[in-house]
Structure formats: structure tokens, C-alpha cells
Amino acid sequence: MSADTPRQFHLNAFLMNAGHHDAAWRHPRTQPERITDLAYFQELARTAERGRLDSLFLADGVALWGNARYNAVGGFEPLTLLSALAVATEHIGLIATVSTTFNEPFHVARKFASLDHISGGRAGWNIVTSGNVAEARNFGLEEHLEHALRYERASEFLDVTKELWDSWLDDAPVIDRERGVYSREGAVRPIEHRGTHFRVDGPLNVQRSPQGHPLLVQAGSSQDGKEFAARYAEAVFTAQQTLADGQTFYKDLKSRLAKYGRTPGQLKILPGICPIIGGTEAEALALEDELTALQVPEYGLQQLSGMLGTDLSGLPLDGPLPELPEERDINGNKSRFTLVAELARREQLTIRQLIARLGGGRGHRVFAGTPEQIADQLEEWFTEGAADGFNIMPPYLPGGLDDFVDQVVPLLQGRGLFRTEYSGRTLRDHYGLQRPAGRPALSH
């Protein structure tokens, strides 16, 4: 980007079943019966692409999230779904969450290289270490791996995966029918990795993909998470409630890059925002109240207990939170625990009020307003050093995404803050990131 080109931000659509609000499935504008309908997700993907968004993103876990009695949970495995969305779209990036704790590097390297080929270079991997004991108990463990150990394993996992992606040179296939030679000698090499957690010979059984490496995304905001992001991530999805918190996180994470030989532009920070959009501010607030009124308290209580690592069942909903553990004693999602605990303390919320506040974004910022007010909020965070873009979390689908694309995106484009056309082919192009070079080419 030249000095006279204005900085523009990046937008990712975070798609979640009937929408991000935990009562969205009860709202008449949603289609919870379609959350295992491929056509539904293809329509959502095309809407996001119509808005020229950089990417869409699917969260995932390897346990059932939330109580299926009270919410439209479950659904597709994301890589399978993204392969189908790749053929229904042309430009938009396709990012899937995959855990480093309950997978092996060879599997993951192979699946993402395949998706990158299928999509023509639009694959992205949201790297998680997994945060709860229910996931551990689906994989033969009684307890979840300790937090620091999960990140130690994740670092080695990333090193192995990247080596596998680079085990083929870009120009390895020569396809010489005359001589009977498919690939150049020495262009496909084993990696022979021997580490603490993994032993992997390689090479990968997939040719090097269009992006070299899929875009690497990370979402942990603990100290371990930030250090991991500074070393590996190219985009970070984060939850910040206030502009000041967003600025602090942004500055902290960018300041960690230099020790890994990286520049601030090589990592894009995208806070999550759940925009509740109305024609007037009163309409937006009424929609927010409507969704809150549809919440099932039992569901919210169970989710909140999980976030805080504290059983809240049986406590009065209109009373305060009980004494909470220290962050250091939490073995799940440390940063989300702290965010929720601080929100409750800062605003002196009862349990019922906290459930309502978390209903739209599970700790991500929820903002209700007109399209202009939403655009103003995004512009402020972007220009005031809290964001390189945003992870848009529609409270209900499909309408919440339609409203953002049709009403907010044109305002951002009019302000010169967002693209009017895709200029590149790959997800790395959209985010303005270099393609990894891979191993040095062989001399011919």
C-alpha cells in the first residue's frame, strides 16, 4: 500500500447457525430448521460476498456447545461445509476453526491444503487449543490439558504443519509425459520432524497449494494466546468491550511482533461486534429487547457457568455473582473469563442482567443502532488504534447479515474505509499479506 493510499479495513462474517444471539432461533425472522441445509449456508456466503467481505468464518468445537434442549446447536463440521461453499462462491475467504489439541498435524495440513486447492486459494485456519473439559472427554481424557501445555503443543503443531505444506516445492510437478516424470527430483522431500509432541516423517500427500499456507488466524487473548499470535497469526479475532480495552490489546499485541522478526502490518486485529441494526435507534433497541425477552434463562445460566468456571445453578438470577476464582486458576478460556468477570464488576450486573448482556455475543461487544451509528462505531475503533477491521457477528440470520451488507457496507465504502470491488484472487490478497515463499527452489 503506497503512502497516499488511505488505509482500509477488513471485514469477516462470523456465521453461526440461526445467528449469534442465543435466542435468535426463537425469533420469527430466523430459520433454525435450516441449520443443516447446505443451501442456507450457500445463500449466506453469497450475501457476504455481495458485500465484498474479506472472509467468512465458522467456529467449531469437538463437543456439543450448549444445551440442545434450549438452542439450535450442532450442525456441520466446518471444513466439509467450506468445501461446498467454495464451489458456490468465487472471491470470499473461507476460514474454519480446527483444534491443535485433538488433531494431528498431518491430518490438518492435508485438509487445509485440499481446501486451498478446491477454493483457488481462499482457505484460512482459525487455530484453537480447545477450552473445555467436555472436549477432552470426547477424546479419552478425564481432564483438559493444562493451559500452557496446550500452547506448547500448539506451537510444535504449527511448526510441523508449515513444514508439511512446504514439503513440496511450488514447481515440483513437471508432468513430462515423454520421460515418464511427474515431479522434479528432490522437489518433494520428507520433513523428518522429531519433537516433544510429534514425530512426523512427511512429505505431505498434497501438492503445495495456491496460497502456500492458508491464512493463519488465532482467537486467544490470554498471555499465552497473545504470544502465540505474535509468533504465528496473520489475523486475530478478539473480544473487547470498550475502545480503551481495544486500544490496549491492539498496542500490546502489535508490540510483541518485532521479537519474531515481524512488522505490525503482518498481523490484522479484528475485534468482534454483534450489530443490532434498526431504521432508527429506537427500532434497534426494541429489537435488542425483543431478543432478550426470548432468552431461556436455563441456557444462559449454563453458558455463563462455563465461561466463569463456576456453577451458578440455584443462585438467585436477580442477585450478584458469587466470589469467583482467580484467572490463574482457570484452565479454560482465561481471557473470556476475565472479560466477563470485569464486565459484571464494572457495571455491577446481576446474574440475569449479565446473561442478557452476553446473549448477543458471548462476551463480544453488542451495539444496537442505526446503520450510520454502526458505521461510526467501526470507524472510531479503526481510526483510534483499536482495530484493523472487524469480525461481524449478526445477531440473527439471514436478516442480520443482509442488513449489514445492504445498509452498513455502502456507508463504509462511501467513507473510503472499505473496498468497492475485490482486487485480488486469494484470501491473502484480500488481507494484503504476502504468500509464504516455502523452501528455496532447486537450481535447474
C-alpha positions in Angstrom: 0.0 0.0 0.0 1.5 3.3 -1.0 1.7 6.2 1.4 -1.1 8.1 -0.3 -3.5 5.2 -0.4 -5.9 5.5 2.6 -5.9 2.6 5.0 -9.0 0.4 4.6 -10.3 -2.2 6.9 -11.1 -5.8 6.7 -14.4 -7.4 7.4 -15.1 -11.0 8.3 -18.6 -12.5 8.5 -18.8 -14.9 11.5 -21.7 -17.2 10.7 -23.4 -19.1 13.4 -26.5 -21.2 12.8 -29.6 -19.1 13.4 -27.4 -16.1 14.5 -25.2 -15.1 17.4 -27.9 -14.1 19.8 -28.6 -17.2 22.0 -32.4 -16.6 21.5 -32.1 -15.9 17.7 -33.7 -19.3 16.9 -36.9 -18.3 18.6 -37.3 -15.1 16.6 -39.7 -15.2 13.6 -37.0 -13.7 11.3 -34.8 -16.8 11.6 -34.7 -20.3 10.0 -33.5 -22.7 12.7 -34.9 -25.6 10.7 -32.2 -24.9 8.0 -29.0 -25.2 10.1 -28.2 -28.5 8.4 -29.3 -27.2 5.0 -26.4 -26.6 2.6 -28.4 -24.1 0.5 -28.9 -21.9 3.6 -25.2 -21.5 4.2 -24.6 -21.0 0.4 -27.1 -18.2 0.5 -25.3 -16.6 3.5 -21.9 -17.0 1.8 -23.2 -15.3 -1.3 -24.6 -12.4 0.7 -21.2 -11.9 2.4 -19.6 -12.0 -1.0 -22.1 -9.5 -2.4 -20.8 -7.1 0.4 -17.2 -7.7 -0.8 -16.3 -9.0 2.7 -12.8 -10.4 3.0 -13.9 -13.7 4.5 -16.5 -15.8 6.3 -15.7 -17.8 9.4 -17.1 -20.9 11.1 -16.4 -21.5 14.7 -16.2 -25.1 15.9 -15.6 -27.3 18.9 -15.4 -31.1 19.4 -18.2 -31.3 21.9 -21.8 -30.2 21.7 -21.8 -26.5 22.7 -24.8 -25.5 24.9 -27.9 -27.4 25.8 -29.7 -28.7 22.7 -33.0 -28.5 24.6 -32.8 -24.7 24.6 -30.9 -23.6 21.5 -30.4 -24.6 17.8 -26.9 -26.0 18.4 -24.9 -28.6 16.5 -24.6 -28.6 12.7 -21.9 -29.1 10.1 -18.2 -29.9 10.6 -16.7 -26.7 9.1 -14.1 -28.0 6.6 -16.7 -30.2 5.0 -19.1 -27.3 4.7 -16.5 -24.8 3.4 -15.6 -27.2 0.6 -19.2 -26.9 -0.5 -19.2 -23.1 -0.1 -16.0 -22.9 -2.1 -17.9 -24.0 -5.2 -20.9 -21.7 -4.5 -18.6 -18.5 -4.3 -15.7 -17.0 -6.2 -13.9 -14.5 -4.1 -14.7 -14.6 -0.4 -12.2 -16.2 2.0 -13.2 -19.4 3.9 -12.0 -19.7 7.5 -12.5 -22.8 9.7 -11.7 -23.4 13.3 -9.7 -26.6 13.9 -8.1 -27.6 17.3 -4.5 -28.4 17.7 -5.2 -30.4 20.9 -7.5 -33.0 19.4 -5.9 -33.5 15.9 -2.6 -34.5 14.4 -0.6 -32.1 12.2 -0.7 -34.4 9.1 -4.5 -34.5 9.1 -4.8 -30.8 9.4 -2.1 -29.9 6.9 -3.7 -32.2 4.3 -7.3 -30.9 4.9 -6.4 -27.2 4.6 -4.1 -27.7 1.6 -7.0 -29.5 -0.1 -9.5 -26.7 0.8 -7.0 -24.2 -0.5 -6.8 -26.0 -3.9 -10.6 -26.5 -4.1 -11.2 -22.8 -3.4 -8.4 -21.4 -5.6 -6.5 -20.0 -2.6 -9.2 -18.9 -0.2 -8.6 -21.1 2.8 -7.9 -19.9 6.3 -7.4 -21.8 9.6 -8.6 -20.4 12.9 -6.2 -22.1 15.3 -7.6 -23.0 18.7 -6.2 -25.2 21.6 -9.8 -26.0 22.8 -11.0 -24.7 26.0 -13.2 -27.1 27.9 -13.3 -30.5 29.6 -16.3 -31.8 27.6 -14.0 -31.8 24.5 -11.2 -33.6 26.4 -13.8 -36.3 27.5 -14.7 -37.0 23.9 -11.0 -38.0 23.3 -10.3 -40.3 26.1 -9.1 -37.8 28.6 -10.6 -37.2 32.1 -9.3 -33.6 32.4 -8.3 -31.0 29.8 -4.6 -30.5 29.1 -3.1 -27.7 31.2 -3.3 -24.3 29.5 0.5 -23.7 29.0 0.9 -27.3 27.8 -1.8 -26.8 25.2 0.0 -23.8 23.8 3.4 -25.6 23.8 1.8 -28.4 21.8 0.1 -25.9 19.5 3.5 -24.2 18.7 5.0 -27.5 17.7 1.8 -28.4 15.8 2.1 -25.2 13.7 5.8 -25.8 13.0 5.1 -29.3 11.7 2.1 -28.2 9.7 4.0 -25.5 8.0 6.9 -27.8 7.2 4.4 -30.2 5.6 2.9 -27.5 3.5 6.4 -26.7 2.3 7.4 -30.3 1.7 6.5 -29.8 -2.0 8.2 -27.0 -4.0 5.7 -24.8 -5.9 7.1 -26.1 -9.2 7.6 -29.7 -8.2 5.1 -31.1 -10.8 6.8 -31.0 -14.3 4.4 -33.5 -15.9 6.9 -34.7 -18.5 4.9 -37.4 -20.3 7.8 -38.2 -22.7 10.2 -39.1 -20.0 7.7 -40.5 -17.6 8.5 -37.9 -14.9 5.7 -36.3 -12.9 7.8 -34.3 -10.4 11.3 -32.9 -10.4 13.9 -34.9 -8.5 14.3 -33.6 -4.9 11.3 -31.3 -5.2 9.2 -33.4 -2.8 11.0 -34.1 0.4 10.3 -35.7 3.8 10.4 -33.3 6.8 11.6 -35.9 9.3 10.3 -34.0 12.3 11.2 -35.3 15.7 9.8 -33.2 18.6 8.4 -33.4 22.1 4.8 -33.9 21.0 5.1 -35.2 17.4 7.1 -37.5 15.2 6.2 -36.9 11.5 8.2 -38.1 8.5 6.2 -36.5 5.7 6.2 -35.4 2.9 2.6 -34.2 2.7 0.5 -36.1 0.1 -1.0 -32.9 -1.3 0.9 -30.6 -3.8 1.7 -27.1 -2.5 -1.4 -25.0 -2.5 -2.2 -21.7 -4.2 -1.5 -19.6 -1.0 1.4 -21.7 0.0 0.0 -21.7 3.5 -3.7 -21.0 4.3 -4.2 -17.7 6.2 -3.4 -18.3 9.9 -6.0 -16.9 12.3 -6.0 -17.1 16.1 -8.5 -16.0 18.7 -6.9 -16.4 22.2 -6.3 -13.3 24.2 -4.5 -14.8 27.3 -0.8 -14.1 27.7 0.0 -17.5 26.1 -2.5 -16.7 23.4 -1.1 -13.3 22.6 2.5 -14.7 22.4 1.3 -17.5 20.1 -0.5 -14.9 17.9 2.6 -12.7 17.7 4.6 -15.7 16.5 2.2 -17.3 14.1 -1.1 -15.5 13.4 -1.8 -13.3 10.4 -5.3 -12.3 11.7 -6.6 -12.3 15.2 -10.3 -12.4 16.2 -10.6 -10.9 19.7 -13.4 -9.8 22.1 -13.1 -6.3 23.6 -15.9 -4.4 25.3 -14.6 -0.9 25.3 -12.5 1.3 23.0 -9.8 1.7 25.7 -9.6 -2.1 26.1 -9.4 -2.5 22.3 -6.6 0.1 22.1 -4.7 -1.6 24.9 -5.0 -5.1 23.3 -4.0 -3.7 19.9 -0.9 -1.9 21.1 0.2 -4.9 23.3 -0.2 -7.5 20.5 1.5 -5.3 17.8 4.4 -4.6 20.2 5.2 -8.3 20.5 5.8 -8.8 16.8 9.3 -7.4 16.5 10.9 -10.2 18.5 9.7 -12.7 15.9 11.0 -10.6 13.1 7.6 -9.4 12.0 6.1 -6.0 11.3 2.8 -4.6 12.5 1.2 -4.9 9.1 1.7 -8.6 9.0 -1.0 -9.2 11.7 -4.5 -7.9 11.3 -6.6 -7.4 14.5 -10.3 -7.9 14.1 -12.5 -7.3 17.3 -15.9 -9.0 17.2 -19.0 -6.9 17.1 -22.6 -8.0 17.1 -24.5 -5.2 15.3 -28.2 -4.9 16.1 -29.4 -2.7 13.3 -32.7 -0.7 13.1 -34.0 2.1 10.9 -33.9 4.3 14.0 -32.1 3.9 17.3 -35.4 3.2 19.0 -36.1 0.4 16.5 -32.7 -1.1 17.1 -33.1 -1.0 20.9 -36.6 -2.5 20.5 -35.1 -5.4 18.5 -32.4 -5.9 21.2 -35.2 -6.0 23.9 -37.2 -8.4 21.8 -34.3 -10.9 21.6 -33.5 -10.5 25.3 -37.2 -11.3 26.1 -36.8 -14.6 24.1 -33.8 -15.8 26.1 -34.1 -19.1 28.0 -32.6 -18.4 31.5 -31.6 -22.0 32.0 -29.5 -21.9 28.7 -27.8 -18.6 29.6 -27.0 -19.7 33.1 -25.3 -22.9 31.9 -23.3 -20.8 29.3 -22.3 -18.3 32.0 -21.3 -21.0 34.4 -19.0 -22.4 31.7 -17.4 -19.1 31.0 -16.7 -18.3 34.7 -15.7 -21.9 35.7 -18.2 -21.6 38.5 -21.5 -23.5 38.9 -24.2 -20.8 39.2 -27.2 -23.1 39.2 -29.6 -22.5 42.1 -28.4 -18.9 42.7 -31.0 -16.1 42.5 -31.0 -14.6 39.0 -31.6 -11.1 40.4 -28.6 -11.4 42.8 -24.9 -10.7 42.2 -22.3 -13.2 41.0 -20.7 -15.2 43.8 -17.0 -15.0 44.7 -15.1 -16.0 41.5 -11.8 -17.9 41.2 -8.6 -16.0 40.0 -7.7 -16.1 36.3 -4.6 -18.1 37.1 -6.9 -20.9 38.4 -8.9 -21.1 35.2 -7.9 -23.9 32.8 -10.4 -23.0 30.1 -10.6 -19.7 28.1 -8.7 -17.4 30.5 -9.3 -14.1 28.5 -13.0 -14.6 28.2 -13.3 -15.4 31.9 -11.6 -12.1 32.8 -13.6 -10.1 30.3 -17.0 -11.4 31.7 -15.9 -11.0 35.3 -14.7 -7.4 34.7 -17.9 -6.6 32.8 -20.1 -7.8 35.7 -17.9 -5.9 38.2 -17.6 -2.7 36.2 -21.4 -2.3 35.7 -22.5 -4.1 38.9 -24.7 -6.5 36.9 -27.0 -9.2 38.4 -26.8 -12.7 37.0 -29.9 -12.0 34.9 -28.5 -8.8 33.6 -25.2 -10.4 32.7 -27.0 -13.2 30.9 -28.8 -10.6 28.9 -25.6 -8.7 28.1 -23.8 -11.8 26.9 -26.8 -13.1 24.9 -25.8 -11.4 21.6 -22.0 -12.0 21.6 -20.9 -14.3 24.5 -18.6 -11.5 25.6 -18.1 -9.8 22.3 -19.3 -6.2 22.0 -23.0 -5.8 21.2 -24.1 -2.5 19.7 -27.6 -1.5 18.8 -28.2 1.4 16.5 -28.8 2.8 13.0 -26.6 1.9 10.1 -24.9 5.3 10.5 -24.3 4.7 14.2 -22.8 1.2 13.5 -20.5 2.7 10.8 -19.5 5.5 13.2 -18.5 2.9 15.8 -16.5 0.9 13.4 -14.7 4.0 12.0 -13.9 5.2 15.5 -12.2 1.9 16.6 -10.4 1.7 13.3 -9.0 5.3 13.3 -8.3 5.3 17.1 -5.9 2.4 17.1 -8.2 -0.4 18.3 -8.7 -2.4 15.1 -7.6 -3.3 11.6 -11.1 -4.5 10.8 -13.9 -6.4 12.4 -15.4 -9.8 12.9 -19.1 -9.1 12.2 -21.4 -11.4 14.2 -25.0 -11.0 13.0 -27.4 -11.4 16.0 -29.9 -13.3 13.8 -29.6 -14.8 10.3 -30.2 -14.4 7.5 -31.6 -10.8 8.0 -28.9 -9.5 10.3 -26.2 -10.2 7.6 -28.4 -8.8 4.9 -28.9 -5.6 6.9 -25.2 -5.2 7.5 -24.2 -5.8 3.8 -27.0 -3.7 2.3 -27.1 -0.8 4.8 -23.7 -0.5 6.6 -21.2 -1.6 4.0 -22.3 1.1 1.5 -21.7 3.8 4.2 -18.2 2.4 4.8 -17.5 2.3 1.1 -18.7 5.9 0.8 -16.3 7.0 3.5 -13.4 5.3 1.7 -12.9 2.8 4.5 -13.8 -0.4 2.7 -13.3 -1.9 -0.8 -15.9 -1.5 -3.5 -14.5 -4.4 -5.6 -12.2 -7.4 -4.9 -8.8 -6.6 -6.3 -7.1 -9.9 -5.6 -7.8 -13.6 -6.1 -6.8 -15.2 -2.8 -7.6 -14.7 0.9 -4.0 -13.4 1.4 -4.6 -10.8 -1.3 -7.8 -9.6 0.5 -5.9 -9.2 3.7 -2.9 -7.6 2.0 -0.5 -10.4 3.1 2.5 -12.0 1.4 2.4 -15.5 0.2 5.0 -17.6 2.1 7.9 -18.4 -0.1 8.4 -22.0 1.1 11.6 -23.9 0.6 14.2 -22.4 -1.7 13.7 -23.6 -5.3 16.1 -26.2 -6.7 18.6 -24.9 -9.2 17.6 -26.2 -12.7 
